[in-house]
Amino acid sequence: MAFISYIPESEASDELRQLYDRYREPRGGVDNIIRIHSRNPKSMVGHYEFYRHLMRGPSPLTRIQREMIAVVVSAANHCHY
């Protein structure tokens, strides 16, 4: 498994802290897949917007179908996300 270091929230700049707050999940944390972009905040915004469009944008697939596809692909790739 690859490891990508990230900037902890306690060490985040004002810009990064605002992004962490924007992308915080209801349970209170920021997903690792978003947090790995902390060293390049512009890529964090791009990644999130791309993901949001794929999962919630116009599509013949329902949101549930898209989530099921994501789970199957993650399982096939042995990815815990």
N, C-alpha and C positions, 0 to 999 in steps of 0.2 A: 504494500500500500504506500502510495506517495504521501509525503508530508510537506505541507506548504505553511510556512510560518505566517502569523498574522499579528496585527497590533491589538493588544488587549484593550477593552473599553476604558480601563483606568489610565491608559497611556495615549488615548486617542486625541488628535487635534480637534479643534472646534468643528471643522468641516466633517471629519470622520465621525465624530460623536453625533452630529446631526443625522448622518446617514445611518448609523447604527440605530438611532431612535426611529427613523423613518421605516426601516426594514425589520424592526423588532416584531417577533411573533407574539400572539396573544398570551402565550405561556411565559413571556418575559425575556427570552433569549433571542440571539441572532443566529440563524442557521449557519453552520460551518461553510456551506457552499457559497454563502454570501460573504462571510467574514474573511475568506481567503483572499478577497480582493482589497483588503484594507490597505495594502501598500500602494494601491493604484485606485483611488476612489472613483475615477472616471469609469474604470472597467466594472466597478461594483454597480454603478447606475446602469450601465449598458447591459450587464448580465441580468439584472433584476427585470429591466424592461423587456428584454428578449424572452425571459422565462414567463413573465406575466402575459405577454402576447401569445405565446405558444399555448399556455394553459387556459387562458380566459378570453382570447381574441376570437373572432369569427372562425367557425370551423363546422364541418358536417358532423364532427365527433362531439359528444357531450363531455362535460368536465370529468365526469366519472370514468368514461372510456379513456380519456387522456391520462388520468391518474393510474388506471389499470395498466396501460401501456408502459408508463414510467416505472411502475413496480416490476413488471416482467423484465424490462431491459436492465434495471438495476440488479435484479436477481441473477439474470444471465451473465452479467459482468462481475458478479460477486461483490457488488457495491452496497454498503449498508445504508446509503441514502435512499 
